[in-house]
Amino acid sequence: MWLRSGQAVSERGVTANVPRPGREYDRMEECCAEARYHSPVIRRLYVHNFRCLENFELPVLGQSSVLLIGNNGSGKTTVGAALEILQRIARGTNRVGDLVKPKDFTRGRIDVPMRFEIEVELKASIYEYVIAFEFPDGFKELRVLEEKFAVNGKPVYTRDHAQVQLGKKKGIPSIEEFARTANFRVRQKNLWVSSGSGSLPSE
């Protein structure tokens, strides 16, 4: 899996420095420059008790790109699935059953919460989002155990079971404002899966 956190690419995976003729090239350069300015950069990803990932951390702070290579079943696709869950939350999916299932617990360990954490840099601010799921006895679906959204270390929203606290402060955007801007963009153009052959398949 190839995570390009600091390089703008076109919809077909072409980097911004690939020459193209005439006005089409100029428009592409402008679009890519805007994408570089507004695109969120993942700083850290943490996943626990989700499929094959246990206490998994991917620190990418300061890295322009990260390449994950492994054999089939080593967890590359699961990392992408974790990012897609966070993306769907940012896009407004609010039913837990549409995000994760009881079968997603690692080796059926339903007594341990399933946890996702991500840090993203956007426009010189650091956004942190944390969500944990549990599967109580008698429930058919997982439920949110803990949730937190913070900007530059200042909590904007926290949730512990059913207790919700809002920490809206001047100059700090709401969750909705952040989701509209960042949207945790995870697309095939910047996610490639490799099985150790060294090749990066195109779309």
KOLTI-681384 format. One line per 10 residues: their letters; for each residue x, y, z of N, C-alpha, C. Coordinates in nm, 4 decimals, padded with zeros to 6 digits. Atoms other than C-alpha are relative to their C-alpha. Layout:
BEGIN
a) X,Y,Z,X,Y,Z,X,Y,Z; ...
***
This chain:
BEGIN
mwlrsgqavs) 00.0841,-00.1186,00.0000,00.0000,00.0000,00.0000,00.0880,00.1241,00.0000; -00.0820,-00.1208,00.0163,00.1358,00.3385,-00.1004,-00.0842,00.1190,00.0413; 00.0717,-00.1166,-00.0489,00.0212,00.6416,00.0965,00.0774,00.1242,-00.0405; -00.0654,-00.1238,00.0412,00.1114,00.9663,-00.0759,-00.0616,00.1139,00.0797; 00.0582,-00.0982,-00.0897,00.0604,01.2192,00.1984,00.0362,00.1427,-00.0364; -00.0408,-00.1359,00.0282,00.2351,01.5196,00.0483,00.0140,00.0321,-00.1461; -00.0192,-00.0225,00.1429,00.2236,01.4838,-00.3294,-00.1343,-00.0038,-00.0704; 00.1254,-00.0054,00.0718,-00.0666,01.5887,-00.5482,00.0096,-00.0828,-00.1269; 00.0038,00.0800,00.1218,-00.1671,01.3507,-00.8270,-00.1331,00.0219,-00.0674; 00.1243,-00.0141,00.0733,-00.4288,01.3557,-01.0956,-00.0888,-00.1201,00.0257
ergvtanvpr) 00.0931,00.1108,-00.0218,-00.7324,01.1253,-01.1051,00.0539,-00.1315,-00.0542; -00.0568,00.1221,00.0558,-00.5284,00.8767,-01.3076,00.1336,-00.0333,00.0621; -00.1230,00.0339,-00.0694,-00.2351,00.8772,-01.0686,00.1232,00.0672,-00.0566; -00.1132,-00.0679,00.0615,-00.0140,01.1154,-01.2710,00.0456,00.1123,00.0916; -00.0512,-00.1039,-00.0893,00.2109,01.3364,-01.0599,-00.0008,00.1346,-00.0684; 00.0165,-00.1355,00.0522,00.1990,01.7118,-01.0964,00.1150,00.0429,-00.0892; -00.1135,-00.0445,00.0792,00.5441,01.7338,-01.2532,00.0109,-00.0723,-00.1340; 00.0007,00.0631,00.1316,00.4526,01.5220,-01.5561,-00.0449,00.1027,-00.1027; 00.0343,-00.1068,00.0947,00.4543,01.7595,-01.8549,-00.1196,-00.0346,-00.0861; 00.1112,00.0121,00.0930,00.1403,01.8127,-02.0579,-00.0056,00.1282,-00.0833
pgreydrmee) -00.0073,-00.1151,00.0891,00.0953,02.0482,-02.3506,-00.1093,00.1032,00.0255; 00.0969,-00.1072,00.0120,-00.0791,02.3850,-02.3685,-00.0783,00.0323,00.1252; 00.0834,-00.0475,-00.1094,-00.3643,02.5134,-02.1576,-00.0421,-00.1131,00.0934; 00.0385,00.1137,-00.0847,-00.4603,02.1683,-02.0337,00.1037,-00.0215,00.1097; -00.1071,00.0141,-00.0986,-00.1219,02.1463,-01.8616,-00.0064,00.1114,00.1037; 00.0097,-00.1120,-00.0928,-00.1661,02.4930,-01.7084,-00.1132,-00.0206,00.0992; 00.1131,00.0237,-00.0903,-00.5073,02.4018,-01.5671,00.0320,-00.1111,00.0987; -00.0361,00.1098,-00.0888,-00.3703,02.0771,-01.4275,00.0944,00.0483,00.1095; -00.0924,-00.0535,-00.0979,-00.0868,02.2648,-01.2570,-00.0729,00.0813,00.1058; 00.0759,-00.0802,-00.0946,-00.3338,02.5065,-01.0988,-00.0800,-00.0879,00.0942
ccaearyhsp) 00.0804,00.0911,-00.0834,-00.5571,02.2244,-00.9751,00.0871,-00.0739,00.1002; -00.0889,00.0739,-00.0889,-00.2646,02.0306,-00.8318,00.0563,00.0891,00.1093; -00.0497,-00.0934,-00.1006,-00.1279,02.3403,-00.6581,-00.1052,00.0248,00.1062; 00.1090,-00.0200,-00.0967,-00.4677,02.3978,-00.4976,-00.0184,-00.1239,00.0858; 00.0148,00.1237,-00.0761,-00.4874,02.0307,-00.3956,00.1095,-00.0129,00.1041; -00.1098,00.0062,-00.0965,-00.1455,02.0518,-00.2300,-00.0252,00.0927,00.1179; 00.0219,-00.0990,-00.1061,-00.2549,02.3566,-00.0332,-00.1105,-00.0442,00.0950; 00.1159,00.0320,-00.0807,-00.5870,02.2187,00.0900,-00.0052,-00.1469,00.0433; 00.0097,00.1413,-00.0314,-00.5237,01.8442,00.1047,00.0517,-00.0288,00.1406; -00.0481,00.0379,-00.1332,-00.4983,01.6981,00.4563,00.1168,-00.0960,-00.0099
virrlyvhnf) -00.1158,00.0892,-00.0055,-00.1750,01.5200,00.5460,-00.0125,-00.0857,00.1253; 00.0100,00.0907,-00.1135,-00.2014,01.2134,00.7665,00.1327,-00.0011,00.0749; -00.1179,00.0014,-00.0854,00.0427,01.2323,01.0579,00.0136,-00.1312,00.0765; -00.0037,00.1208,-00.0831,-00.0529,00.9218,01.2525,-00.1325,-00.0758,-00.0141; 00.1173,00.0871,00.0013,-00.2922,00.6272,01.2325,00.0209,-00.1096,00.1040; -00.0077,00.1061,-00.1010,-00.3648,00.3895,01.5207,-00.1284,-00.0813,-00.0060; 00.1146,00.0910,00.0061,-00.5922,00.0840,01.5071,00.0240,-00.1153,00.0976; -00.0129,00.1112,-00.0950,-00.6595,-00.1770,01.7750,-00.1252,-00.0872,-00.0036; 00.1055,00.1011,-00.0066,-00.8671,-00.4966,01.7752,-00.0963,00.0090,-00.1178; 00.0781,-00.0046,00.1231,-00.9869,-00.4540,01.4174,00.0598,-00.0987,-00.0992
rclenfelpv) -00.0444,00.1068,00.0909,-00.9558,-00.7651,01.2022,00.1388,-00.0501,00.0408; -00.1318,00.0533,-00.0347,-00.5856,-00.8549,01.1916,00.0902,00.1030,00.0677; -00.0825,-00.1071,-00.0569,-00.4649,-00.5273,01.3432,-00.0200,00.0084,00.1517; 00.0003,-00.0123,-00.1447,-00.3768,-00.5276,01.7125,00.1097,00.0986,00.0407; -00.0957,-00.1012,-00.0454,-00.2111,-00.2241,01.8698,00.0884,00.0475,-00.1158; -00.0717,-00.0389,00.1220,-00.1147,-00.1129,01.5180,00.0119,00.1506,-00.0068; -00.0225,-00.1436,00.0126,00.0401,00.2302,01.4768,00.0827,00.0285,-00.1244; -00.0712,-00.0416,00.1204,00.1501,00.3990,01.1564,00.0359,00.1471,00.0140; -00.0413,-00.1402,-00.0122,00.3447,00.7163,01.2401,00.0643,00.0463,-00.1299; -00.0523,-00.0472,00.1281,00.4016,00.9079,00.9175,00.0369,00.1474,00.0070
lgqssvllig) -00.0354,-00.1403,-00.0160,00.4899,01.2494,01.0594,00.1338,00.0286,-00.0671; -00.1226,-00.0393,00.0669,00.7484,01.4171,00.8388,00.0341,-00.0825,-00.1222; -00.0261,00.0842,00.1163,00.7240,01.1514,00.5672,-00.0852,00.0468,-00.1173; 00.0759,-00.0410,00.1179,00.6258,01.2584,00.2176,-00.0797,-00.1156,-00.0585; 00.0716,00.1176,00.0485,00.5190,00.9027,00.1363,00.0399,-00.1211,00.0834; -00.0245,00.1222,-00.0769,00.4951,00.5619,00.3003,-00.0422,-00.1178,-00.0856; 00.0293,00.1201,00.0780,00.5065,00.2219,00.1322,-00.0147,-00.1181,00.0944; 00.0237,00.1210,-00.0779,00.3532,-00.0848,00.2989,00.0039,-00.1189,-00.0947; -00.0135,00.1196,00.0830,00.4619,-00.4155,00.1461,-00.0121,-00.1223,00.0900; 00.0131,00.1224,-00.0776,00.3603,-00.7585,00.2696,-00.0676,-00.1081,-00.0804
nngsgkttvg) 00.0652,00.1122,00.0657,00.2347,-01.0995,00.1748,-00.1510,00.0121,00.0131; 00.1453,00.0027,-00.0117,-00.1337,-01.1707,00.1226,-00.0391,-00.0360,00.1423; 00.0465,00.0278,-00.1350,-00.3156,-01.1599,00.4541,00.0793,00.0679,00.1093; -00.0845,-00.0642,-00.1014,-00.0544,-00.9442,00.6273,-00.0617,00.1269,00.0574; 00.0696,-00.1138,-00.0575,-00.2935,-00.6509,00.6796,-00.0025,00.1255,-00.0841; -00.0012,-00.1207,00.0830,-00.2399,-00.4093,00.3908,-00.1412,00.0483,-00.0300; 00.1375,-00.0365,00.0328,-00.6046,-00.4150,00.2874,-00.0740,00.0481,00.1238; 00.0664,-00.0389,-00.1243,-00.7136,-00.3857,00.6511,00.0354,00.1433,00.0382; -00.0375,-00.1395,-00.0249,-00.5174,-00.0609,00.6889,-00.0855,00.0924,-00.0862; 00.0862,-00.0785,00.0877,-00.7056,00.0747,00.3886,-00.1445,00.0011,00.0469
aaleilqria) 00.1371,00.0071,-00.0510,-01.0349,-00.0458,00.5381,-00.0186,00.0902,00.1213; 00.0073,-00.0880,-00.1172,-00.9592,00.1404,00.8622,-00.0095,00.1456,-00.0433; 00.0062,-00.1369,00.0517,-00.8968,00.4613,00.6676,-00.1363,00.0287,-00.0632; 00.1306,-00.0191,00.0624,-01.2200,00.4098,00.4753,-00.1093,00.0180,00.1046; 00.0970,-00.0184,-00.1088,-01.4145,00.3776,00.8031,00.0045,00.1445,00.0489; -00.0136,-00.1392,-00.0437,-01.2764,00.7136,00.9157,-00.0522,00.0964,-00.1052; 00.0504,-00.0834,00.1090,-01.3562,00.8601,00.5757,-00.1522,00.0027,00.0001; 00.1463,00.0077,00.0021,-01.7177,00.7403,00.5946,-00.0599,00.0768,00.1177; 00.0465,-00.0787,-00.1149,-01.7557,00.8928,00.9410,00.0044,00.1486,-00.0347; -00.0140,-00.1409,00.0369,-01.6272,01.2262,00.8073,-00.1039,00.0419,-00.1020
rgtnrvgdlv) 00.0983,-00.0316,00.1031,-01.8741,01.2053,00.5210,-00.1435,-00.0107,00.0502; 00.1343,-00.0060,-00.0569,-02.1683,01.1632,00.7549,-00.0648,-00.1313,00.0362; 00.0585,00.1276,-00.0411,-02.2264,00.7909,00.8108,-00.0062,-00.0048,00.1516; 00.0134,-00.0056,-00.1451,-02.3655,00.7774,01.1640,-00.0588,-00.1267,00.0617; 00.0464,00.1273,-00.0548,-02.4992,00.4234,01.2009,00.1191,-00.0940,00.0137; -00.1172,00.0824,-00.0267,-02.2410,00.2019,01.3638,-00.0023,-00.1269,-00.0841; 00.0104,00.1233,00.0774,-02.3722,-00.1060,01.1831,00.0421,00.0144,-00.1440; -00.0462,-00.0242,00.1370,-02.2810,00.0556,00.8512,00.1511,00.0196,-00.0071; -00.1446,-00.0225,-00.0053,-01.9206,00.1020,00.9658,00.0765,-00.1266,00.0366; -00.0697,00.1193,-00.0493,-01.8146,-00.2074,01.1595,-00.1017,-00.1056,00.0416
kpkdftrgri) 00.0837,00.1139,-00.0362,-01.9540,-00.5519,01.2368,00.0660,-00.0775,00.1138; -00.0600,00.0839,-00.1052,-01.9057,-00.7933,01.5284,00.1114,-00.0906,-00.0521; -00.1021,00.0881,00.0566,-01.7019,-01.0159,01.2942,00.1320,00.0727,-00.0223; -00.1226,-00.0759,00.0205,-01.4471,-00.7326,01.2611,00.0911,00.0000,00.1224; -00.0878,00.0104,-00.1163,-01.3163,-00.7904,01.6136,00.1100,-00.1030,-00.0256; -00.1128,00.0908,00.0187,-00.9733,-00.9520,01.6134,-00.0232,-00.1299,00.0762; 00.0192,00.1336,-00.0581,-01.0163,-01.3263,01.6748,-00.1212,-00.0055,00.0920; 00.1234,00.0057,-00.0770,-01.3636,-01.2599,01.8124,00.0092,00.0563,00.1404; -00.0193,-00.0551,-00.1354,-01.2356,-01.0642,02.1151,-00.0953,00.1174,00.0218; 00.1008,-00.1036,-00.0173,-01.5564,-00.8735,02.1807,00.0087,00.0663,00.1381
dvpmrfeiev) -00.0146,-00.0604,-00.1324,-01.4497,-00.8020,02.5405,00.0974,00.1178,-00.0005; -00.0959,-00.1100,00.0133,-01.1873,-00.5511,02.4133,-00.0543,00.0988,-00.1028; 00.0533,-00.0979,00.0956,-01.2995,-00.2246,02.2464,00.0803,00.0028,-00.1299; -00.0621,-00.0230,00.1305,-01.2260,-00.1723,01.8782,00.0279,00.1494,-00.0106; -00.0392,-00.1404,-00.0110,-01.0354,00.1549,01.8471,00.0687,00.0507,-00.1268; -00.0608,-00.0658,00.1152,-00.9402,00.3948,01.5673,00.0421,00.1406,00.0423; -00.0494,-00.1353,-00.0276,-00.7270,00.7093,01.6018,00.0726,00.0512,-00.1235; -00.0692,-00.0590,00.1135,-00.6037,00.9476,01.3361,00.0347,00.1455,00.0311; -00.0430,-00.1398,-00.0091,-00.4092,01.2733,01.3319,00.0244,00.0498,-00.1414; -00.0097,-00.0571,00.1338,-00.4301,01.4973,01.0268,00.0432,00.1454,00.0115
elkasiyeyv) -00.0401,-00.1402,00.0065,-00.2555,01.8240,00.9455,-00.0683,00.0657,-00.1183; 00.0716,-00.0712,00.1043,-00.4595,02.0731,00.7483,00.0083,00.1491,00.0269; -00.0113,-00.1452,-00.0127,-00.3841,02.4420,00.6937,00.0662,00.0397,00.1311; -00.0830,-00.0322,-00.1163,-00.1231,02.4481,00.9714,-00.0674,-00.0322,00.1329; 00.0650,00.0444,-00.1228,-00.3645,02.2967,01.2259,00.0034,-00.1519,00.0071; -00.0047,00.1443,-00.0225,-00.3539,01.9483,01.3785,-00.1369,-00.0451,00.0493; 00.1307,00.0544,-00.0345,-00.6841,01.7603,01.3873,00.0172,-00.1441,00.0491; -00.0082,00.1352,-00.0562,-00.7211,01.4516,01.6042,-00.1416,-00.0549,00.0180; 00.1301,00.0648,-00.0160,-01.0129,01.2103,01.5892,00.0206,-00.1400,00.0559; -00.0083,00.1312,-00.0662,-01.0628,00.9058,01.8124,-00.1413,-00.0556,00.0124
iafefpdgfk) 00.1280,00.0660,-00.0219,-01.3483,00.6569,01.8159,00.0252,-00.1444,00.0408; -00.0119,00.1375,-00.0481,-01.3881,00.3277,02.0028,-00.1389,-00.0618,00.0045; 00.1273,00.0712,00.0030,-01.6631,00.0681,01.9649,00.0037,-00.1164,00.0982; 00.0129,00.1162,-00.0865,-01.7894,-00.1973,02.2061,-00.1206,-00.0821,-00.0445; 00.1093,00.0893,00.0358,-02.0254,-00.4932,02.1744,-00.0582,-00.0599,00.1279; 00.0558,00.0457,-00.1282,-02.2287,-00.5225,02.4967,-00.0857,-00.1254,-00.0165; 00.0856,00.1188,-00.0006,-02.4154,-00.8400,02.5878,-00.1427,00.0395,-00.0345; 00.1380,-00.0247,00.0367,-02.7581,-00.8545,02.4312,-00.0191,00.0952,-00.1160; 00.0086,-00.0923,00.1141,-02.6775,-00.6075,02.1538,00.0204,-00.0764,-00.1307; -00.0179,00.0590,00.1319,-02.7062,-00.6968,01.7858,00.1068,00.0728,-00.0809
elrvleekfa) -00.1010,-00.0799,00.0692,-02.4730,-00.4188,01.6714,00.0944,00.0619,00.1017; -00.0936,-00.0713,-00.0869,-02.1690,-00.2453,01.8116,-00.0566,00.1377,00.0318; 00.0371,-00.1362,-00.0343,-02.2121,00.0896,01.9823,00.1255,00.0797,00.0330; -00.1137,-00.0868,-00.0279,-01.9846,00.3888,02.0382,00.0269,00.0012,00.1500; -00.0430,-00.0056,-00.1393,-01.7926,00.3621,02.3639,00.0627,00.1342,00.0326; -00.0730,-00.1249,-00.0211,-01.5766,00.6714,02.3249,00.0202,00.0689,-00.1334; -00.0241,-00.0770,00.1212,-01.5373,00.9490,02.0713,00.0571,00.1355,00.0389; -00.0619,-00.1297,-00.0293,-01.3208,01.2607,02.0620,00.0465,00.0655,-00.1287; -00.0501,-00.0795,00.1116,-01.2442,01.5359,01.8162,00.0685,00.1223,00.0591; -00.0777,-00.1112,-00.0550,-00.9718,01.7906,01.8951,00.0759,00.0712,-00.1103
vngkpvytrd) -00.0769,-00.0818,00.0942,-00.7954,02.0720,01.7103,00.1133,00.0653,00.0777; -00.1189,-00.0537,-00.0673,-00.4411,02.1636,01.8123,-00.0012,-00.0305,00.1494; 00.0004,00.0455,-00.1388,-00.4869,01.9660,02.1325,-00.1181,00.0474,00.0828; 00.1153,-00.0515,-00.0736,-00.8088,02.1475,02.2316,-00.1256,-00.0773,-00.0392; 00.1198,00.0791,00.0316,-01.1192,01.9246,02.2566,-00.1132,00.0866,-00.0549; 00.1166,-00.0648,00.0571,-01.4064,02.0320,02.0341,-00.1250,-00.0804,00.0338; 00.1123,00.0897,-00.0256,-01.6260,01.7294,02.0971,00.0536,-00.1246,00.0689; -00.0360,00.1239,-00.0678,-01.6003,01.4416,02.3436,-00.1278,-00.0754,00.0345; 00.1145,00.0850,-00.0315,-01.8326,01.1498,02.4055,00.0494,-00.1218,00.0760; -00.0310,00.1172,-00.0817,-01.8121,00.8878,02.6780,-00.1316,-00.0701,00.0284
haqvqlgkkk) 00.1305,00.0648,-00.0003,-02.0969,00.6406,02.6377,-00.1035,00.1017,-00.0492; 00.1046,-00.0917,00.0433,-02.4018,00.8696,02.6268,00.0273,00.1436,00.0429; -00.0322,-00.1340,-00.0477,-02.2307,01.1705,02.7855,00.0791,00.0757,-00.1073; -00.0611,-00.0784,00.1069,-02.1485,01.4340,02.5231,00.0364,00.1385,00.0524; -00.0438,-00.1339,-00.0368,-01.9489,01.7519,02.5788,00.0509,00.0716,-00.1242; -00.0450,-00.0824,00.1120,-01.8971,02.0286,02.3261,00.0930,00.1074,00.0528; -00.0995,-00.0974,-00.0449,-01.5918,02.2482,02.3581,00.0289,00.1029,-00.1056; -00.0176,-00.0992,00.1075,-01.6484,02.4942,02.0741,00.0645,00.1266,00.0542; -00.0697,-00.1218,-00.0408,-01.4039,02.7819,02.1086,00.0248,00.0879,-00.1219; -00.0227,-00.0946,00.1084,-01.3339,03.0901,01.9036,00.1229,-00.0397,-00.0808
gipsieefar) -00.1116,00.0324,00.0881,-01.1175,03.0139,01.6039,00.0164,-00.1470,-00.0287; -00.0097,00.1438,00.0211,-01.1711,02.6363,01.6203,-00.1234,-00.0457,-00.0760; 00.1159,00.0388,00.0800,-01.3939,02.4878,01.3481,-00.0761,-00.1144,00.0637; 00.0816,00.1110,-00.0472,-01.6779,02.2496,01.4229,00.0371,-00.1273,-00.0756; -00.0252,00.1269,00.0692,-01.6700,01.8827,01.3240,-00.0511,00.0074,-00.1427; 00.0578,-00.0082,00.1336,-01.8986,01.9579,01.0309,00.0872,00.0841,-00.0924; -00.0867,-00.0857,00.0807,-01.6720,02.2387,00.9094,00.1265,-00.0738,-00.0401; -00.1206,00.0760,00.0320,-01.3666,02.0127,00.9314,-00.0287,-00.1082,-00.1027; 00.0345,00.1081,00.0918,-01.5423,01.7262,00.7537,-00.0194,00.0533,-00.1411; 00.0205,-00.0569,00.1333,-01.6432,01.9542,00.4668,00.1321,00.0377,-00.0648
tanfrvrqkn) -00.1278,-00.0464,00.0537,-01.2856,02.0789,00.4305,00.0954,-00.1151,-00.0259; -00.0990,00.1070,00.0093,-01.0748,01.7694,00.4958,-00.0579,-00.1254,-00.0628; 00.0727,00.1140,00.0549,-01.3138,01.4794,00.4376,00.0822,-00.1276,-00.0050; -00.0845,00.1192,-00.0034,-01.0318,01.2285,00.5034,00.0054,-00.0672,-00.1373; 00.0039,00.0502,00.1369,-00.9829,01.1828,00.1308,00.0866,-00.1245,-00.0154; -00.0698,00.1257,00.0234,-00.8918,00.8211,00.0677,-00.0497,-00.0523,-00.1334; 00.0403,00.0406,00.1340,-00.8969,00.7357,-00.3001,00.1022,-00.0967,-00.0570; -00.0891,00.0966,00.0624,-00.7488,00.4730,-00.5221,00.1241,00.0677,-00.0557; -00.1142,-00.0676,00.0607,-00.5187,00.7373,-00.6688,00.1171,00.0110,00.0967; -00.1128,-00.0070,-00.0928,-00.3125,00.7474,-00.3485,00.0049,-00.1192,00.0937
lwvssgsgsl) -00.0090,00.1250,-00.0743,-00.3645,00.3940,-00.2191,00.0301,-00.1128,-00.0982; -00.0340,00.1152,00.0819,-00.1858,00.1082,-00.3884,00.0312,-00.1185,00.0900; -00.0264,00.1209,-00.0761,-00.1630,-00.2488,-00.2654,00.1029,-00.0833,-00.0742; -00.1041,00.0835,00.0580,00.1452,-00.4607,-00.3255,00.0127,-00.1275,00.0815; -00.0171,00.1281,-00.0676,00.1978,-00.8274,-00.2429,00.1462,-00.0407,00.0069; -00.1413,00.0280,-00.0142,00.5728,-00.7990,-00.2294,00.0752,-00.0088,-00.1320; -00.0663,00.0106,00.1295,00.6407,-00.8021,-00.6027,00.0747,00.1266,-00.0374; -00.0670,-00.1271,00.0282,00.7507,-00.4390,-00.5952,-00.0730,00.0844,-00.1017; 00.0732,-00.0768,00.0995,00.5010,-00.3322,-00.8596,-00.1149,00.0736,00.0670; 00.1109,-00.0785,-00.0489,00.2412,-00.0633,-00.7986,-00.1047,00.0057,-00.1107
pse) 00.0982,00.0067,00.1086,-00.0684,-00.1427,-01.0077,-00.0714,00.1318,-00.0183; 00.0762,-00.1211,00.0302,-00.2498,00.1411,-01.1808,-00.1457,-00.0269,00.0200; 00.1434,00.0124,-00.0195,-00.6202,00.2098,-01.1485,-00.0644,-00.0785,-00.1141
***
